[in-house]
């Protein structure tokens, strides 16, 4: 249905708004006539995402020991298999006994992911939390040894922004919109290269690097807000209506 109607809708639209330059480029590649009427309005993150410490939440989810964190639906696009391979390499290469925490619901084609977890040599150090209470997420992000977002593609990458607003040292795949959100404050790895990801995980074992990334993340996150999004959105609407 989208393939039939979307090109017609896009051609008829007076303005098209995308959340990132990457998405704008993809759209123009798909339909070149949209170039002059496509504008970028980046997203923001909720105000609850700030550096937070709540011992009750840490106790609730049994997160007392250091952990890497990934948030996202269990589906191929989120690239869990590369993350799981990288975690094995990290541990085998002498990395700290940092555990791996996975949050999110079960999506399409997730069977291989769950099977890989069941047979993982460090499965006892991998914990699946499923959906967590939204109000608990800022503490879980804030207290992470590192946030890892290995997605194959994102139109914006809101989980990465939420993590950075909490000051989480972040590692993400070098693709799509993720470099726009992460800027110079995140560590990047080649999307399907588990060895590259493992090496970036090892970087986070250095307290000085983690501290530096925390500071940089908070600064980078200031570039995005819902207030700024609304202002730019309304500005484009007003121009279109004139």
N, C-alpha and C positions, 0 to 999 in steps of 0.2 A: 504493500500500500504506500509506504513512504517513497519508494523508488518511482512510483507513478505520479503521486501528487506533489511531493516536495519540490522538485524543480520548478513547477508552475507557481507554487506558493512563494518561493524565494524570488522569482522574477517579478511577481506582482507587488512584493513588499516595498514600502517606501524606505524603511530602515531595517537593517538586520544587526542584532547585537550578539556578540560572542563574549565569553568570559576570559579569553586569552588570545594573544597574537598567534599562537600555534593553531588554535581552532579557526581563527580567521583565515590563516593560510590554507588550512585543509579545505575550508568552504570555497575559497576562491579557486583552488586547484580543481575542485569538484564542479564548480559552476562559475567560470570566469566573469560573466556579466554582473556578479554580485560585488565585485571589487570596490567600486566607488561608494556603495551604500552600506558597507559592512563596517561597524565600529566596535571597538573593544571596551567593555566595561567589566573590570575584574570584580570578583566576588569578595566577600568579607567573611569573618567568623564571629560566632556569638561572643558576647561579653563574658560568658562564664569561663572562657579559655584564657586563663591567666596562670602564672606559676602558683601552685597550690600544694600544701602539705596537710594531709589529714590521716593521722595514724589509724583511725577507725576504718577508713576505706582500704588502706594497705592491709590491715588485718582481715577485713571482710573477704578480700580476694586472695589472701595468703601470698602476698608479694614482698615478703620481708627481705629476700635476697636479691642481688642485682639482676636486672632482666632487660633484654631487648624486647621491643614492642612493635607489633604490626596490627593495624586496624583495617578491616576491609572484608567484604563478602568473600566466601570461599568459592572462587570460580577461576578459570584459566587466566582471564585478563589481569588478575591481581598478582600473577607470577609467584605463587607460593612455592612451587617446586624449585625455582632458583634460590629462593630464600632458605629452604630446607637443606639444599645441597651446600649452600654457603655456611650455614650454621654448623654442619658436620665438619667442614674444612676448618672453620674457626676453632672448634674444639680440638680437632686433631692436631692443629698447628700450635697447640699450647696456650690457646686463649683462656681467659679466666672461666671459672665455672658459672658464667652468666647464663641464666635460663632464657628461654624464648617464649614469649606470651603472645597468643594469637586471639584477637577479638573479631566478632562479626558473625553474621548468619551464614547458612548454607545456601549457595546459589546453584547455577547450572554446571553440569559436568564436574562436580566436586569430588567424585569417587576416587580419582587418582591422588588427589591431595590428601584425603583422609587415609588412604592406604599407605602413602609415603610417610605419614606421621606414625602410623602403627608399626611400620617396619624400620623406622629411623633408629640408628645406633644410640642416639641420645634422647630417645622418646620420653624417658623419665624426667627430662629437663624441659620438655615442651608442654605447655599448658594451654588448653583451649578454653577461653572464658565465654565464648558465644557473645550474645548481646549483653552489654553492660549498661547500667543506668547512666543516662546522659550526664547527670550531675556528678557522677563518680569519675567520668573520663578525664577531666582536667588534672586530678591528682595522679591518676594512672599514667598520664602522659608526662607530667612534671617530674615524676620520680623515676622515669625510665633511664637506664644506663645509655640507651640510644633508641631512637625511633627509626624504623626501617620501612620504606614505602617503595617496593620494587615493581610497581604496576607497569604493564606493557604500554598503556596509553591512558591519558587522562585529559579531559577537556579543560580542567582547571587544577584539580588535585587538592580539594578542600581538606582532607585529613592531614596533609602535609602542613598546610597553613595552621590548622588547629594545634598541631604538635609544636610548631615553632612559636606560636603565641604563648605556649606554656613553657617555652625555654628548653624544649627537648633537643638534645644534639641529634641531628637528623641525617640519614643516609637515604638517597632516593635514586631511582633509575634516571639515566641521562636521556630523556626522550620527551616528546610532546610538550605539554605546558609546564612540566615539573621544574624545568630550569628557570622559568619565569617566576614561579612561586618561591623556589629555594634561593634564587639569586646566588650571591657568593657566601651565603651562610650555611649551605648544606654540603655534604660530601656526595659525589656522584660516582656511579659505577656503570659499566656497559651492561645494558639491560638484561641479557641472558647469560652473562659471564659470572658464574658463581665464585670463581677464584678472585675476581676483581672485588666482588661484594665482600667476600671473607676478609680481604686485606683492609677494606674500609672499616669493617667491624673491629679489626685489631687496632686500628687507629684510636678507637674510642676507649681502649683500655688505658690510654694516657690521660691522666686527670687534667693536664694543661690543655690538651686538645678539646676535651669535653667542656671545660670552662669557657674556652674561647668560642666554641660553637654555640653554647647557651647564650652568651652575650650577643653574638651575631644574629642568632635566630630571633631574639626579642626585637632587635633593631629592624631586621628585614620585615618582620610581621607588621610593623607599623605602617608599611606601605599599602596595607589592605584593610579596609573597614567597610561595614555596611552603610555607614553615613556617606563615605566617599562614593560608594556604588550608587546610592540613591541620588546624590547630587548630579553625577554624570549621566545617569539614566534619564532624570527629569530634563536635564539640559538638552539631550538628544531629542526627547519627545517634543519639547517646546520648539526646537528648530524645525522639526518635521511638520508641525502644525501651522507654522507661519506661512 
